[in-house]
Amino acid sequence: MPDISTHPCFNKDARHKFARVHLPVAMTCNIKCNYCNRKYDCVNESRPGVTSNILTPDQSVFYLTELKKKLPNLSVVGIAGPGDPFAQPEATMETLRKVRENFPEMLLCVSSNGLNIAPFVDELKELNVSHVTITVNGVDPDVTKDIYGWVRFKKRGYFGRDAAELLLSQQKKAIKSLVEAGITTKVNSVVVPGINHHHIKEVAKWASAQGVEVMNPIPMYPVEGTEFENIPEPQPALIKELRNTVNDHLPVMTHCARCRADAAGLLGKDSTEASRLLSDATKFTLTDTNERPFVAVASNEGILVNQHLGEADRLFIFRETPNGYKLVNQRSTPETGKGLDRWRELSKMLSDCRALLAGGIGPKPSEVLSHSGIQIVEMSGLIDQGLDAVYKGKELRTISKAEAFKCGSGCSGNAMGCG
């Protein structure tokens, strides 16, 4: 077993001495859990799936470099979301490679649902990723079919019991590969009263038989907007009872803080400096050999162009690759109330972007951005169709500027338009 003396998550005694950081590079997810609602920029909500920003691999290295100056006791770098690290494995693996190269002393760990991690276990071992957590909420598809809304695997969607069976099969393969690779493997189980609380003992027995070394029964946190929002959080007495039950089969993690995907600092006591450094890191860019390879998009969710530029507090950044369009990262827009200075700052931030797709834009920001060489495309609809227009010169036949986004010359600074 790897040395855990400086790992605050796997060693309870280390949590008051050593810090950890989660790098939020995994934006997308390949399953829909009925207790999960992934949000961004929610600094007062502490739970998995929440982050203030998304980083690229290069931004992650920049962030770590600055964070290490503030947290000299930083010993662990993990990737735990806000989606699943292996729903978009390229970003995860590149980040791990860059972190290992630049911070060879760091412990590396990853947390996943296990659906698509198996193909990457050999490389995880090569990178000396020492700890991996797989979330297994049940080992009976008749139980877990009520926990997952859908599972997407190899470009195909699965629902109900089929989804539950597929996920369990992939989790079993993943854990087998991880154990054989000598990677310390932990199982998390989200305890949902009335759904799987009676089943945790079976998960513990199964996990022990697979060679798992630690288990963590996590009380579900009811989240507004999810299928399980009206299910109450399990009582402490139930969690204590389940931990005792699990302990008959496996060592139990009892100090879980249900960390955010961008958590940084001591366990349960995150650094106040980290959020500022994280925001600064999103503005960091490296010169690309292909001049202006990116396109910025004003979008609520990263699928549709459906936001006015003045209302966008962040922009989705895409680029064209041989395998299609890829989301690179998100960049926070400058604060409102600065007049033209806001758009001058934005033009510098987007100096590596050839175009901007937005549902609407005022004349002043349009003039500033266009003057800096950024093509402005006002439209509403699928992002891919807008990207086709920019990269391939295709005509936007059925997509046009949404009437709701129109603004006039008086639009100037109240965040209701182009502030």
N, C-alpha and C positions, 0 to 999 in steps of 0.2 A: 504494500500500500504506500502511495506517495507520502512525503512528509506533510503533515497538516498542522504543524506547530504555528504557522503564520496564516492559516486559512480561517477567517472568522466564521464562515458558514458551516464548516465541517468540524471545527474545534471551538467548543463553547468558551474555553478559557482564553481564546485569542480575540474574541469579539470586542473587548475593551482596549486592546492594544494595537490591532492591525486593521487598516482600512481596506475597503474593496470598492471597485467602480464597475458599473454596468455600462457598456457602450451601446447606445441605441442605434444600431445599424440595420436591424432586421425589421423592415417596415411592414411587410405583407405576412399573411398567415394562410395556411393551407387547410385549416379546420375552423369550424364555427362552434365554439363552446357556448352553451346557453347561459353561462354565468359571466361571460366576458364582454366588455365593451371597450375597445381600444380607443383612447382619447389622446389628444395632443395639447400641450400647453395648459395643463391643469396642475399648477404647482402646489395646490393645497390638498390634492388627492393622492394618497400614498397607497398604491396597490399595483400588482403586476398589470402590464398592458398600458401603463400610462407613461408618457414622456413629454418633455417640453420641446424637444427638437430631434431631428434625425441627422446622423452624421454619415459622411462617406468614410472609407478606410483611411484616406489621407488626413481628413479632419480629425479622425479618432487619434492618430499619432500626435497631431498638434495639440489636441485637448489633453492627452495623457502627459505630454511634456510640460504643459502649464500646470496641470493638476498636481503632478509630482512635486512641484515647487511648494505648493500649499499643503500637501499631504505627504511628508517624507516617510510616513509609516504605511504608505500604500503598498500592498503586497499581492493583491488579487485583481485580475482583469477578467470580467465575465461578459458574455453576450446572452441576454435573456429577453430580447424583444425590441420593440413592443409587439411585434408579430412572432413568427417562429424563425429561428436562425437558418433553418434549412428549407424554408419556403422560397427564399431568395439566397441560395447558398453561396453564390459568387461573392456577394458583399461580405458575408460572414467569413469565408475562408481567406479572402484577401486581407481583411482586417486582422485576423489571427496571425497570418504570415507577417504582416508589417509590425504588429505588436511584438511578436517573438524576435524579429530582427532588431528592433529598436530598444526593446526592454527585455533582454534575455533572462533577467532575474525574476520576472513576474510569474506567479502561478496563473495558468489560464484555465478557465472553465466555461461551460456552455450549458444552457438549459433549453430543452426542446420537448415537443410533444412526441417525438420519436418516429413520426411518419416517414421522414425522408433523410434521416441522419446516417443510416447504415452505409451508403456508398462512400461516405466521407470519413469513416472511422480510421482507416489506414493513415490518411493524411493527418487526422487529429493526433494520432499516436506519434507521427513523425515530428509534429510541432510541439510535442510534449504537453498537450492539453491533458491535465492530470485528473480533472473532475468533470463529470457530465451528469446532469439531472434529467430524468425522463418523467414527465407527468403521466401517470397511469391511474385513471379514476375508477377503473374496474376491470375485472378479468372475465366478466360474463356479458356478452353482447346484449342480453336482455335487460341488463342494468344500464349499460352505457349508451344504449340507443336513445335514451331520454336525455342524455347530457349533451350530445352533439347535434347541431342543426344540420351540418353537412361536413363531408370530408372531400377534398380535392386532391387527386393523386394521378400523376402522369396525364394531365389535361382532361381528366374525366371526373365528374362529380358523383358522389355516393351519398345516400341518405338512409336514415333509419338503421335497421339492424345490419344492413350491408356495410354502411359506413363504420359502425362499431366493430364488426368482424375484421374489416380491412385494417383499421387502425391498430387493433390488438395484435394482429399478425405481424405488422411492421414493427410494432414496439418490441415484440418478442425477438425478432431478428436483430433489431438494434441493440438490445441489451446483451444478447449472446455475443455479438461482435465486440461490443465495448468491454465486456468481461474478459473475453479471450485476448484482447489487446492490452490488458492490464490497466485499464483506465478505471479509476474509482467511480462507481456508478451508484447514484442515489435515485430513489423513486419518490416523487411527490404525489400525493392523492388529495384532491380538493374534496373536502367533506361537505356534501349537500344533504341536509336533513330531508328525510322522506324519499330520497332518490338512491343514494349509495352509502349512507352512514352505516347500514347493517352489513355492508359488503367489504369493509376495510380489512377485516381479519383475513378474508380470502385473498385480497391483494397482497397482504404481508406474507402469507404462506407461499403464494406464487412467486413473489419477488425474491424471497429467500432461496427458493429452489432454482431460480435463474442465476444466482450468484451476486445479486445486489447486496451492497454493504451497509446502506443506511436508508431509512424511510422517514418521510415527513408528512404526517396527516395535517393538511392545511385547512383551517375553517374557511368556508366560502364567505366572501364579502358580497352582500347583496348590492348590485349595481343598477342604477336607474337605466331603463331602456333595454334591459335584457329579458330573456324569457323567464329567468329566475329572480327577477327583482322583488317579488313578493314573498319569496321563501326567506324566513328569518335566518340570521347567522347562527350557526350551531352554538349551543351553550358551552361555557368553559368546562363544565362537569362532563359533558359528552366527549369533548376533545381529550380531556385527561383520561377518561375511560378507554378511549380508542388508542391512545399512546401506550397505556399499560398493556392492551391487547397486542399491539404491534410489537412491543418489546419482548414478547414471548418468542418472537421469530427473528427479529432484526433490531439492531441499535436504532434509537429514535432521535431525530433532531427535534429539540424542544424550544429552541430560541429563534425560530423563523420570524422575520419582521415583515413578511409579505412585501418585498421591496419593489419599487418602481423599476421600469426598464432603464432609467437613467440615474439610478441611485449611486451616490458616491459619498464615502466617509465611513465612519464607524457604523456597525450594524445597529439600526434603530436610532442613529443620531447622525443624519446626513450633513455634509458640509454646506454651509450657507454660501461659500464662494463658488461651489461647483456649478450652480445654475448659471451664474454670470459667465464663467469660463466656457460652459457648454454653448451658450448663446454666441460668444465670441468665436468659438470654433466653427460655427456654421458659416461664418464670413470668410474663412480661410480657403483659398483656392491655389492650386498649383498650375503653372503654365502648361498647357496641353500642346503637344506637337501639332495637332490639328487645330488651326486657329478657329476660335468660336465654335466648338463642337456641340454646344448645348442649346436647349430651348427651354425657356421658363414658361410656366403655366399657372394661371390663377384658377384654382379649383378648390372646392370644398373637401373632396375625398380622393382626388387623384385619378378619377375615371373620366369625368366630364369637365369641359371648360364651362364653368357656371358661376364665376365670381368676378365682380367688378374689381379692377386693380386697386382702387382706393380703399376697398374694404378688406383686401387680402393682407393678413398679418404674416403670411408666408407664401412662398411660391414653390411649386414642384418643379424640379429640374430633370429633364430627360435628355438622352442622347441616342443616336442611331448606332446599332451594332449589327454584325452579321446575322445575329439571331433575333433581330427585331428591335423595337424601342425598349430601352431600359430606364427605369427610374434611378437616378443617380443619388439624389438627396433632396432635402428641403432647405430653403434659406429664408430666414426671418426678414421681413421687409423693415425699412427704417421706421422710426416712430412718426406718428402723425403730428400735425401742427407746425411743421417746419417750412411750409410753402415749397418754393422751388428747390430748396436745399434737400428736401426729402427725395426728390426725383433725381437730383444730381448724385446723391449717395447711392440710390438704387442703380443708376446707370453704371457706377463703378463696381457695385456688387455683381452686376450682370455682364461684366466686361468680357466674359468667356461665352456669352450666349449670343446666338445669331438672330434669335427671334423671341417674341413674347406673345403668348396666346392669352387673351383675356375676354371676358364677357362684355366688358365695357372699359373705356379709358377716357379721361378728360383731355382737352386740347393741350394743356400745359405739360402734363407728364408725357403725352404722346410726342410733343415737340422735343423735349429734353432727351428722351430715350432714342427717338429716331435720329437725332443729331449725333448720338454716340455710336450709331451704326447698328442699332437693334431694329429689326423688322417688326412692326406692330401688326398683329392679326386679331381683329375683333370678330368674335364668333361665339356660338353656343353649340354644344354637342360633344361628341366623343373626342377625347384628346388625340387618339391615334389618327383620326381624320385630319385634324389640324396639323399634326406632325407630318403626315403625308404631303400636305400642301407645302410645308417648309422644306422638307428634305428631298421630296420627289417632284415637286412642282405640280402636284395634282390640283385640279380645280375643286374649290369648296362649293359644290353644286347645291346641296340641301342645307348648308349651314350658313347662317348669317348672324350678324350682331343682334342680340336679343333686345327687343324694344324696351324691356324693363331696365336695361342697363344704360340707356342713353343719358347723357348729361350735357349740360351747356357750359358756356365759358365762365359762368359764375361758380363753378365747382371748385372749392378751395379750402379744404382743411378741417372739416368737422367729422371726418371718418365715415360720413354717410355717402361720400363719393370719392373724389381724388384728393384726399387731404394731404 
